[in-house]
Amino acid sequence: MKSKLILLLALVFSTMLQAQPIKVACAGNSITYGYTLQNRETESYPAQLQLLLGEKYTVGNFGKSGATLLNKGHRPYMQQDEFKQAIAFAADIVVIHLGINDTDPRNWPNYRDFFVKDYLHLIESFRTANPKARILIARMTPLSDRHSRFESGTRDWHREIQRAIETVATISGAQLIDFFEPMYPYHQLLHDAVHPNAEGARILAQTVYSSITGDFGGLKMPAIYTDNMVLQRNRPLRITGTANAGEKITLTIGKQKHKTTTADNGKWTVTINPLTAGKPYTLTVTSPQKKLTFQNVLAGEVWLCSGQSNMEFQLSRSFESKKDILSAANPEIRLFDMKARWLTNDFTWSNSALDSVNRLQYFTQPGWEKCTPQTAARFSAVAYYFGQMLQDSLRVPVGLICNAVGGSPAESWVDRRELENHFPAIFRNWTENDFIQDWVRTRAKSNMGKDAPKLQRHPYEPGYLFDAGIRPLAQYPIAGAIWYQGESNAHNKDAHAKLFKLLIESWRKNWENDSLPFYFVQLSSINRPSWSWFRDSQRRLQAEIPFTGMAVSSDLGDSLDVHPIHKKEIGERLARIALYNTYGKTAVVPSGPFFREVNFKRKEAIVTFDYAEGLQTSDGKSAQTFEIAEFPGLFFPAKAKITGNQIQLTAPEVKNPKFVRYGWQPYTRANLINASGLPASTFTTEE
C-alpha cells in the first residue's frame, strides 16, 4: 500500500512538473523594458512575445533603462535590481539584448577591452541560476542616422560591439539571434532614433518567437522564383530560402539532387552545379511538410534593368513600337516586371498607399512571363531592345528583371549602409536637403501630403529603393545590370559622382561580385543648362569605375522632352557594350568615337579617339560643335579636319590652345560618328 502511495505521489509530482510553464527571461535595456511605448505592459517586445508563445510559457521582462553590458559602464546591468530578479527567476530560456548604451562615449572608448569578458560573466550567471538554461543573445537593434552622436561615435562603435557580441556567441555556445537585420530597413519604427515603437517591438517579438520555437512559417522561396523564370547559365548558382529550423530540404533540377538542413535562423542555402541552356527544367524544393514546384525554367543570361523614367518608358510608347510589338513573340525571352504600385505624379497618395510605402511594399509582385506582344508592350523599351539583341546574338534564353521608378534619384538606389558610411549628410532632413534635387524633394512632398507623419517614407528617400527593390531580389544570380538614370541628379554632378560609385559598389556587394558588369546610358540632349557638365561627368565615371560601360544618347535627344522616344538605338547600344565586354564578341563595335587624348602644336589642337575606325560625320558635313580655348571658360568655335582617328582643330581667336570641348550645348547638334554609325560622346578637357 505504501509503495502504491509513493508511486501515485511521484506520478502527481511528475504531472505537476510537466504542467509548469517554460520560463523565459528577457534581460536588457530600455528597448526590452519598453521605454517610450504608450503602454509597455502590452506593447513591449516581452509582452508581445508572451502572446505569441501562449500559456505554455511565462515571459518575464527584466529590462532596465540605460543599462550597460559593461560592468564599468555608467549603469551596469549586473548591478541593477532587474538583474537580481532575473537570476531569481531561474529561467529555462534567457534572451539577452544589451550593448546599445555601451556606445555612449563614457563607455566604449574607455572599457571596450572588458566587453567580451563581462558578457561571458553575465551568461555564466544565468547558467549558474539554472544549469539547463538555454541562452539566446541578440545582435543589437539599429541606431538611426538621426541619433545625435551617430557620426561622432555611435555608428562605428555600434558595429564594433556587434562583432564583439558575435564573438561572445562563438565562445559561449549561446544561440545568436538577430535584432538588427529585421529592423534595419524600417528606420521609421525608431521614432527617437533608438527605441522601437509598438510595431518595431512586434518585429523583435516575432524574431524571438521563431528563434525559440524554430517556427519560421514553413518552406518559402523569394518572390522572384516562379514558373517561367530564367536561371543564370554556366556558373554555380546559390539558391536560398527559408523553412522551419532543422528541417531537411531537398532541391532537384534536371539530374541534380541536393540536400541541406535549415539553420537555427530559418535560412537554408543550396549551391547547384552550372546549368546549360537547352530544354526547360523543372525546379522542385521540398521540406517534410511542403513541396514547391517551378515549371518551364530556362537557363540563360539574366540582366537587371533599372533606373528612372527613361528605363521605365514602355515599348508601346517608343518610336518603332507598332512594328516591333507585332514581332515581339519570343518564348526565349522572359520578363520579370516590378512595376511601381503608385506613380510619382504630382498628387497626394492615399493613407493606405503611404502605409504600404512605409512597409516597403512599393513594387508589384509579378511572376516571370514569356515575351509576347502583350507583355512586351508594357515592358521597358530600352530593356526589351537590349534583351532582344542579346538573345539574337547569343542564341540562348535571356531573362530581364525591370524595377525602374520614374523620377528616382541615384541615392534612393544605394544601400543605406554605404550612405551611412560615406555620405551621411544626405540623410539630414532629406526633403529640405540641397544634396537632393529640388524637383525630387518637391515631388516627394506632394505625394506624401502636408499632413504626413514626420518619418513618412517615400521612394525618393535615400536608400529606400535599395531596400524595396534590390533586397527582395535576394541575390538572385544575374549576369549584370543596365542603368538609365541621372536626370534627377543633374543639378550636382559632384554629389552624383560620389553617389554613382556608391550605388555600383553596393550592388556589387549585394551580389558578392566585385566585377559585376554595370552598363549605363549617358544623358541625352535637352535645353537644361547643367546637362553638358553632367554628361561629361558620366563619361569620366566610365573611365574611373572598372567593369562599366556607357552608351551615348545625345544624338537622340529632344530639346523640350526629357523622354526621347528613340529607345531601340539605346537598348542596342547597351547590348553592344555587353556583347563586347561581357561575352567577348570582339567583332562588335561597343562604342562611338571616345576621347582618348589631345596634343597641342602651336595654334593647333589634335584630338585622338578610340573606336574611331571610319571617323566621319552623320550628315556628311564638317564636324560641328568643336571648340578650343587658351584660358578656362573662354572657348571659341573651331574648324575641324578629320584625319584618320584624329581631328585637327584651329580657331583664329586662339593662338595657344590648351583646352578642347565637343558638343558642349545642353541640346547639341554634334555630328561625329564612326563607321558603325555610333556617336561620339560630348566631352571637355577642362577640369
TAFEN-V461879 format. One line per field, one symbol per residue. burial: 1 if it has 9 or more other C-alpha atoms within 8 Angstrom, else 0. A space follows every 10 residues. Layout:
burial=???
//
This chain:
burial=0000000000 0000000000 1111111111 1111101001 0011111111 0110001111 1111101111 1010111101 0111111001 1111111111 1110001100 1000110111 0110111011 0010111111 1111101001 1011101100 1101111110 0001011111 0011011111 1011111101 1111111111 1001110110 0111111111 1110011111 1111111111 1110000111 1111111111 0101101001 1111111000 1001111111 1111111111 1111110100 1000100100 0111111111 0001000010 0011011101 1111001111 1110111111 1111111111 1000011111 1111111111 1111110111 0001011001 1010011001 1111111110 0000011111 1111111111 1110001111 1111110111 0110011011 1111111111 1000011111 1111110001 1101111110 1100000111 1111111100 0001011101 1111111111 0000000011 1111100101 0011111111 1100111100 0011111111 0000111111 1101111111 1001111111 1111011101 1111100111 1111000
//
